[in-house]
């Protein structure tokens, strides 16, 4: 069994567990609308989730951008803040207004 993401207009609509034969049978719609994904990130960088973008050119899944100021890491296809979160063991939350981390 594998995981497959249904793609419409480049956006993941749902993710199911199925065999490739089941997808190919058309039982869940056009097989061309389904793309395999994996938890390990070994297939298409990131596990697909509802609302993720499927970038067909790069053949990767990209999560929704959490904040406008965050940048896409082209190697991992994950969003990263413009300022690294402190690693002092305290809890922080991103504040988009000041574009920095705020201690909680």
C-alpha positions in Angstrom: 0.0 0.0 0.0 1.1 3.5 -0.8 -0.2 7.0 -0.2 -1.6 9.0 -3.1 -2.6 12.7 -3.3 -5.4 13.9 -5.5 -4.4 17.0 -7.3 -6.8 19.6 -8.8 -5.4 22.8 -10.2 -2.0 22.1 -8.6 -3.5 21.8 -5.0 -3.8 18.6 -3.0 -7.5 17.8 -2.3 -7.1 14.6 -0.4 -4.7 11.8 0.4 -5.6 8.2 0.4 -3.9 4.8 1.1 -4.2 2.6 -2.0 -2.4 0.3 -4.4 -1.2 1.6 -7.7 -3.6 -0.9 -9.4 -6.5 0.7 -7.6 -5.5 4.2 -8.7 -4.9 3.0 -12.3 -8.4 1.4 -12.4 -10.1 4.8 -12.3 -12.2 3.9 -9.3 -11.4 7.2 -7.6 -11.3 9.3 -10.8 -8.8 10.1 -13.5 -5.5 8.3 -12.6 -3.6 11.3 -14.0 -5.0 13.4 -11.0 -3.2 11.2 -8.5 0.4 11.5 -7.4 2.2 9.2 -5.0 3.6 10.7 -1.7 5.5 9.3 1.2 6.0 10.0 4.9 9.7 9.6 4.7 10.1 12.5 2.2 11.8 10.1 -0.1 9.2 10.7 -2.8 8.6 14.4 -3.7 10.4 15.9 -0.7 7.4 16.3 1.6 4.4 14.2 2.5 1.4 15.7 0.8 -1.4 17.3 2.9 -4.7 18.9 2.0 -3.9 22.4 0.7 -0.3 21.6 -0.3 0.9 22.7 -3.7 2.1 20.1 -6.1 4.8 21.7 -8.2 4.7 19.5 -11.3 7.9 21.1 -12.8 10.0 20.2 -9.7 7.9 17.2 -8.9 7.5 18.1 -5.2 4.9 18.9 -2.6 5.1 22.3 -0.9 3.2 23.1 2.3 1.1 26.3 2.4 3.2 29.4 3.2 2.7 30.0 7.0 3.6 33.7 6.8 4.2 36.1 3.9 7.7 37.0 5.1 8.9 33.4 5.1 11.0 32.1 2.2 11.0 28.7 0.5 14.1 26.6 0.9 14.6 25.3 -2.6 16.5 22.2 -1.3 13.9 21.0 1.2 10.8 22.8 -0.2 9.9 23.9 3.3 9.2 27.5 4.4 11.8 29.1 6.6 11.6 32.3 8.6 13.8 35.2 7.7 15.2 35.1 11.3 16.1 31.8 12.9 14.2 30.8 16.0 16.3 31.1 19.2 17.6 27.8 20.6 17.8 28.7 24.3 15.1 26.2 25.3 12.4 28.8 25.8 9.1 28.9 23.8 8.8 31.3 21.0 6.1 32.2 18.5 6.5 34.0 15.2 5.2 37.6 15.1 4.6 38.6 11.5 4.1 42.3 12.3 7.6 42.7 13.6 9.0 39.7 11.5 10.7 38.2 14.5 10.3 35.6 17.2 8.6 36.6 20.5 9.2 34.7 23.7 6.0 33.2 25.1 
